[in-house]
Amino acid sequence: MKGRKYGVALLLMVGVLGLSGCSQYPDQAVDGTPWDTNWTMLGSVVGAEEPGNGFSLLENYSVLTGEDIYYATWVAGASTEYTNEDGEDVEVYDAQLYVLAMGCADGTHAKESQEEWIGRQQETYTVTETWNEMRNGEEYTLMTYTCGSETNPYDRGISAFAVYGSYAVSVELACRDDFAGQEREILLQFLDGCHYAPLS
């Protein structure tokens, strides 16, 4: 998948992505909002409103490896060719928004996955700020960072990590230097538009 390998969640956790999976829609989200079938659905876990701000949906995939993992990404701006550290030619956009929901054995394992993702991000990037925040009823740990790596085409970004039931959720907005948008406001607005399905 072009451009996907630079999201922290994807770098650390996802290998081969398959075809989009089917999902059954609930009547309403846990925040009380009637479920909108126009939302981008990640499995039967998360329904995401369109992020706006010039972003358009690029991919929405389930991982067909017997694992309960879902991934979607939106992009903004022009695409350019970039050769990654593996020698592969990929398309890179001015900004790319990634969402990953990974099912775990239980809530304890989901929390462990969240903590591992946060630790890996701290090791990979220069984290400039970390804080916790409630958005649309869900608690997230957020981080802003700079990349500072010759093997990463992005310059800065912001990530949010959450645990919902037995799912670990990661949302990341990675930006190139010439992206003029306010990444913090864009990501927080997107989190306000993320709706979680009731736990079964």
C-alpha contacts under 8 A as a table, 3 or more apart, distances in Angstrom:
res1	aa1	res2	aa2	distance
1	M	4	R	5.91
1	M	5	K	7.89
1	M	17	L	7.90
1	M	90	V	7.98
2	K	5	K	7.78
2	K	90	V	4.83
2	K	91	E	5.28
2	K	92	V	7.50
3	G	6	Y	6.69
3	G	90	V	5.40
3	G	91	E	5.10
3	G	92	V	5.15
3	G	93	Y	7.64
4	R	7	G	6.24
4	R	10	L	6.98
4	R	73	T	7.85
5	K	8	V	7.99
5	K	10	L	5.67
5	K	11	L	5.59
6	Y	10	L	6.88
6	Y	11	L	6.18
6	Y	152	N	6.80
6	Y	153	P	7.99
6	Y	154	Y	7.91
7	G	10	L	5.16
7	G	11	L	6.02
7	G	98	Y	6.59
7	G	172	E	6.75
7	G	174	A	7.16
8	V	11	L	5.08
8	V	12	L	6.21
8	V	117	W	7.95
8	V	121	Q	6.65
8	V	172	E	7.46
9	A	12	L	5.39
9	A	13	M	5.76
9	A	14	V	7.22
9	A	100	L	6.87
9	A	117	W	7.09
9	A	170	S	6.54
9	A	172	E	7.99
10	L	13	M	5.37
10	L	14	V	4.94
10	L	15	G	7.51
11	L	14	V	6.81
12	L	117	W	7.64
12	L	120	R	7.79
14	V	17	L	7.55
16	V	63	V	7.02
17	L	61	Y	6.57
17	L	62	S	6.62
17	L	63	V	4.85
17	L	64	L	6.90
18	G	61	Y	6.36
18	G	62	S	6.03
18	G	63	V	5.15
18	G	64	L	5.34
19	L	61	Y	5.77
19	L	62	S	6.22
19	L	63	V	7.40
19	L	64	L	7.29
20	S	60	N	6.23
20	S	61	Y	4.31
20	S	62	S	5.11
21	G	43	G	6.87
21	G	61	Y	6.70
21	G	62	S	5.27
22	C	43	G	6.97
23	S	41	M	7.40
23	S	42	L	7.96
23	S	43	G	5.38
23	S	44	S	5.33
24	Q	44	S	6.17
25	Y	35	W	7.25
25	Y	37	T	7.30
25	Y	44	S	6.80
26	P	29	A	7.10
26	P	35	W	6.46
26	P	197	A	6.45
26	P	198	P	7.49
27	D	34	P	6.18
27	D	35	W	5.51
28	Q	31	D	7.94
28	Q	32	G	5.95
28	Q	33	T	5.52
28	Q	34	P	4.18
28	Q	35	W	4.42
28	Q	197	A	7.21
28	Q	198	P	7.91
29	A	32	G	5.35
29	A	33	T	5.36
29	A	34	P	6.35
29	A	35	W	5.92
29	A	195	H	5.76
29	A	196	Y	5.46
29	A	197	A	4.93
29	A	198	P	6.25
30	V	33	T	7.37
30	V	195	H	7.29
30	V	196	Y	5.94
30	V	197	A	5.97
30	V	198	P	5.36
31	D	136	N	6.99
31	D	137	G	6.62
31	D	195	H	7.05
31	D	196	Y	7.57
33	T	195	H	7.94
36	D	39	W	5.70
37	T	40	T	7.83
38	N	49	E	7.85
39	W	47	G	5.33
39	W	48	A	5.16
39	W	49	E	4.97
39	W	50	E	7.00
40	T	47	G	5.43
40	T	48	A	5.00
40	T	49	E	6.47
40	T	50	E	7.44
40	T	60	N	7.76
41	M	44	S	6.94
41	M	45	V	7.53
41	M	46	V	5.82
41	M	47	G	4.49
41	M	48	A	6.42
42	L	45	V	5.97
42	L	46	V	5.20
42	L	47	G	6.34
42	L	48	A	7.98
42	L	60	N	7.51
42	L	61	Y	7.87
42	L	62	S	7.72
42	L	70	Y	5.34
42	L	71	Y	6.53
42	L	72	A	7.20
42	L	101	A	7.10
43	G	46	V	6.98
43	G	62	S	7.19
43	G	69	I	7.79
43	G	70	Y	5.98
44	S	197	A	6.67
45	V	101	A	7.66
45	V	196	Y	5.77
45	V	197	A	5.22
46	V	101	A	7.87
46	V	194	C	6.63
46	V	195	H	5.63
46	V	196	Y	4.64
46	V	197	A	6.08
47	G	194	C	5.89
47	G	195	H	5.09
47	G	196	Y	6.33
47	G	197	A	7.52
48	A	190	F	7.78
48	A	193	G	5.87
48	A	194	C	4.50
48	A	195	H	6.20
49	E	190	F	7.27
49	E	193	G	5.06
49	E	194	C	6.31
50	E	55	F	7.84
50	E	56	S	7.62
50	E	57	L	7.91
50	E	190	F	7.64
50	E	193	G	7.73
51	P	55	F	6.25
51	P	56	S	7.85
51	P	186	I	7.43
51	P	189	Q	7.37
51	P	190	F	5.28
51	P	193	G	7.73
52	G	55	F	5.51
52	G	56	S	7.61
53	N	76	A	8.00
53	N	181	G	7.90
53	N	186	I	7.24
54	G	76	A	5.58
54	G	77	G	7.43
55	F	74	W	5.76
55	F	75	V	5.06
55	F	76	A	4.47
55	F	77	G	7.82
56	S	74	W	5.15
56	S	75	V	5.54
56	S	76	A	6.59
57	L	60	N	7.72
57	L	72	A	7.76
57	L	73	T	6.12
57	L	74	W	4.23
57	L	75	V	6.55
58	L	72	A	7.64
58	L	73	T	5.69
58	L	74	W	5.15
58	L	75	V	6.39
59	E	71	Y	7.89
59	E	72	A	5.34
59	E	73	T	5.36
59	E	74	W	7.10
60	N	70	Y	7.85
60	N	71	Y	5.87
60	N	72	A	4.15
60	N	73	T	6.62
61	Y	70	Y	6.05
61	Y	71	Y	5.28
61	Y	72	A	6.14
62	S	68	D	7.98
62	S	69	I	6.09
62	S	70	Y	4.60
62	S	71	Y	6.23
63	V	66	G	7.67
63	V	67	E	6.69
63	V	68	D	7.40
63	V	69	I	5.68
63	V	70	Y	6.33
63	V	71	Y	7.89
64	L	67	E	6.82
67	E	103	G	7.50
68	D	102	M	5.99
68	D	103	G	4.89
68	D	104	C	7.70
69	I	100	L	7.30
69	I	101	A	5.74
69	I	102	M	4.37
69	I	103	G	5.97
70	Y	100	L	5.70
70	Y	101	A	5.19
70	Y	102	M	6.43
71	Y	98	Y	7.39
71	Y	99	V	5.62
71	Y	100	L	4.56
71	Y	101	A	6.55
72	A	98	Y	5.96
72	A	99	V	5.33
72	A	100	L	6.78
73	T	96	Q	6.86
73	T	97	L	5.39
73	T	98	Y	4.42
73	T	99	V	6.24
74	W	96	Q	5.77
74	W	97	L	5.05
74	W	98	Y	6.66
75	V	93	Y	6.35
75	V	94	D	7.63
75	V	95	A	5.81
75	V	96	Q	4.46
75	V	97	L	6.23
76	A	93	Y	6.32
76	A	94	D	5.93
76	A	95	A	5.27
76	A	96	Q	6.43
77	G	93	Y	5.86
77	G	94	D	4.93
77	G	95	A	6.74
77	G	179	F	7.91
78	A	93	Y	5.60
78	A	94	D	6.19
79	S	91	E	5.76
79	S	92	V	5.26
79	S	93	Y	4.39
79	S	94	D	6.98
80	T	91	E	5.42
80	T	92	V	5.32
80	T	93	Y	6.45
81	E	89	D	6.43
81	E	90	V	5.72
81	E	91	E	4.77
81	E	92	V	6.29
82	Y	89	D	5.54
82	Y	90	V	5.29
82	Y	91	E	6.01
82	Y	92	V	6.39
82	Y	153	P	7.61
83	T	86	D	7.77
83	T	87	G	5.60
83	T	88	E	5.34
83	T	89	D	4.46
83	T	90	V	6.20
84	N	87	G	5.35
84	N	88	E	5.48
84	N	89	D	6.53
84	N	90	V	7.12
84	N	151	T	6.53
84	N	152	N	7.59
85	E	88	E	7.40
85	E	151	T	5.83
92	V	153	P	7.43
93	Y	96	Q	6.39
93	Y	176	R	7.73
94	D	175	C	6.01
94	D	176	R	5.27
94	D	177	D	7.98
94	D	178	D	6.98
94	D	179	F	5.47
95	A	173	L	6.95
95	A	174	A	5.62
95	A	175	C	4.34
95	A	176	R	6.17
95	A	179	F	6.57
96	Q	173	L	5.71
96	Q	174	A	5.41
96	Q	175	C	6.63
97	L	171	V	7.31
97	L	172	E	5.64
97	L	173	L	4.36
97	L	174	A	6.49
98	Y	170	S	7.88
98	Y	171	V	5.58
98	Y	172	E	5.14
98	Y	173	L	6.40
99	V	169	V	7.38
99	V	170	S	5.75
99	V	171	V	4.49
99	V	172	E	6.60
100	L	169	V	5.64
100	L	170	S	5.15
100	L	171	V	6.48
101	A	167	Y	6.29
101	A	168	A	5.80
101	A	169	V	4.48
101	A	170	S	6.57
102	M	167	Y	5.35
102	M	168	A	5.26
102	M	169	V	6.41
103	G	110	A	7.37
103	G	166	S	5.91
103	G	167	Y	4.46
103	G	168	A	6.57
104	C	107	G	7.24
104	C	109	H	5.85
104	C	110	A	5.41
104	C	166	S	5.34
104	C	167	Y	5.77
104	C	168	A	7.30
105	A	109	H	6.10
105	A	110	A	7.48
105	A	166	S	6.51
106	D	109	H	5.46
106	D	110	A	6.29
106	D	165	G	7.26
106	D	166	S	4.49
106	D	167	Y	7.79
107	G	110	A	4.89
107	G	111	K	6.15
107	G	163	V	7.46
107	G	164	Y	7.67
107	G	165	G	5.43
107	G	166	S	4.22
107	G	167	Y	7.06
108	T	111	K	5.17
108	T	112	E	6.31
108	T	166	S	7.60
109	H	112	E	4.93
109	H	113	S	6.18
109	H	166	S	7.37
110	A	113	S	5.06
110	A	114	Q	6.21
110	A	163	V	6.20
110	A	165	G	7.81
110	A	166	S	5.47
110	A	167	Y	5.49
110	A	168	A	4.92
111	K	114	Q	4.99
111	K	115	E	6.20
111	K	163	V	6.16
111	K	168	A	6.87
112	E	115	E	5.12
112	E	116	E	6.14
113	S	116	E	5.00
113	S	117	W	6.15
113	S	168	A	6.46
114	Q	117	W	5.16
114	Q	118	I	6.27
114	Q	161	F	6.43
114	Q	162	A	6.82
114	Q	163	V	6.98
114	Q	168	A	5.84
114	Q	169	V	7.50
115	E	118	I	5.11
115	E	119	G	6.14
116	E	119	G	5.06
116	E	120	R	6.11
117	W	120	R	5.11
117	W	121	Q	6.15
118	I	121	Q	5.14
118	I	122	Q	6.30
118	I	161	F	7.56
119	G	122	Q	5.11
119	G	123	E	6.31
120	R	123	E	5.00
120	R	124	T	6.02
121	Q	124	T	5.02
121	Q	125	Y	5.88
121	Q	127	V	7.89
122	Q	125	Y	5.68
122	Q	126	T	6.67
122	Q	127	V	6.05
123	E	126	T	7.76
124	T	147	C	7.92
125	Y	145	Y	6.19
125	Y	146	T	6.09
125	Y	147	C	5.21
125	Y	148	G	7.43
126	T	145	Y	5.36
126	T	146	T	5.29
126	T	147	C	6.37
126	T	148	G	7.66
127	V	130	T	7.45
127	V	143	M	6.59
127	V	144	T	5.83
127	V	145	Y	4.20
127	V	146	T	6.58
128	T	143	M	7.30
128	T	144	T	5.51
128	T	145	Y	5.18
128	T	146	T	7.31
129	E	143	M	5.51
129	E	144	T	5.29
129	E	145	Y	7.19
130	T	141	T	7.17
130	T	142	L	5.59
130	T	143	M	4.48
130	T	144	T	6.75
131	W	141	T	5.83
131	W	142	L	5.38
131	W	143	M	6.70
132	N	139	E	6.98
132	N	140	Y	5.62
132	N	141	T	4.46
132	N	142	L	5.97
133	E	139	E	5.72
133	E	140	Y	5.45
133	E	141	T	6.57
133	E	142	L	7.37
134	M	137	G	5.91
134	M	138	E	5.36
134	M	139	E	4.37
134	M	140	Y	6.20
135	R	138	E	5.39
135	R	139	E	6.44
135	R	140	Y	7.41
135	R	188	L	7.43
135	R	191	L	6.07
135	R	192	D	5.43
136	N	191	L	7.17
136	N	192	D	5.07
136	N	193	G	7.50
136	N	194	C	7.45
136	N	195	H	7.66
138	E	162	A	7.50
138	E	164	Y	7.97
139	E	162	A	6.28
139	E	163	V	7.95
140	Y	160	A	5.75
140	Y	161	F	5.26
140	Y	162	A	4.79
140	Y	163	V	7.98
141	T	160	A	5.49
141	T	161	F	5.16
141	T	162	A	6.57
142	L	158	I	7.12
142	L	159	S	5.52
142	L	160	A	4.34
142	L	161	F	6.46
143	M	158	I	5.51
143	M	159	S	5.27
143	M	160	A	6.56
144	T	156	R	7.68
144	T	157	G	5.83
144	T	158	I	4.27
144	T	159	S	6.52
145	Y	156	R	5.63
145	Y	157	G	5.46
145	Y	158	I	6.17
146	T	155	D	5.81
146	T	156	R	4.14
146	T	157	G	6.41
147	C	152	N	7.12
147	C	154	Y	6.66
147	C	155	D	5.11
147	C	156	R	5.55
147	C	157	G	7.93
148	G	152	N	7.90
148	G	155	D	6.60
149	S	152	N	5.45
149	S	153	P	7.99
150	E	153	P	7.31
152	N	155	D	7.70
153	P	176	R	6.92
154	Y	157	G	7.90
154	Y	174	A	6.20
154	Y	175	C	5.45
154	Y	176	R	4.54
154	Y	177	D	7.16
155	D	174	A	7.58
155	D	175	C	6.04
155	D	176	R	5.02
155	D	177	D	5.53
156	R	174	A	6.05
156	R	175	C	5.45
156	R	176	R	6.73
156	R	177	D	7.43
157	G	172	E	7.20
157	G	173	L	5.42
157	G	174	A	4.32
157	G	175	C	5.63
157	G	183	E	7.01
158	I	172	E	5.82
158	I	173	L	5.42
158	I	174	A	6.71
158	I	183	E	6.88
158	I	184	R	6.67
158	I	187	L	7.48
159	S	170	S	7.20
159	S	171	V	5.57
159	S	172	E	4.19
159	S	173	L	6.31
160	A	170	S	5.82
160	A	171	V	5.08
160	A	172	E	6.33
161	F	168	A	7.50
161	F	169	V	5.69
161	F	170	S	4.65
161	F	171	V	6.46
162	A	168	A	5.99
162	A	169	V	5.07
162	A	170	S	6.57
163	V	166	S	7.14
163	V	167	Y	5.70
163	V	168	A	4.67
163	V	169	V	6.00
164	Y	167	Y	5.11
164	Y	168	A	6.46
164	Y	169	V	7.37
165	G	199	L	7.01
172	E	187	L	7.81
173	L	183	E	6.91
173	L	187	L	6.74
175	C	179	F	6.09
175	C	183	E	7.71
176	R	179	F	5.54
181	G	186	I	7.65
182	Q	185	E	5.65
182	Q	186	I	6.23
183	E	186	I	5.03
183	E	187	L	6.05
184	R	187	L	5.33
184	R	188	L	6.16
185	E	188	L	5.23
185	E	189	Q	6.02
186	I	189	Q	5.23
186	I	190	F	6.19
187	L	190	F	4.95
187	L	191	L	6.19
188	L	191	L	5.06
188	L	192	D	6.31
189	Q	192	D	5.13
189	Q	193	G	6.61
190	F	193	G	5.07
190	F	194	C	6.54
191	L	194	C	5.06
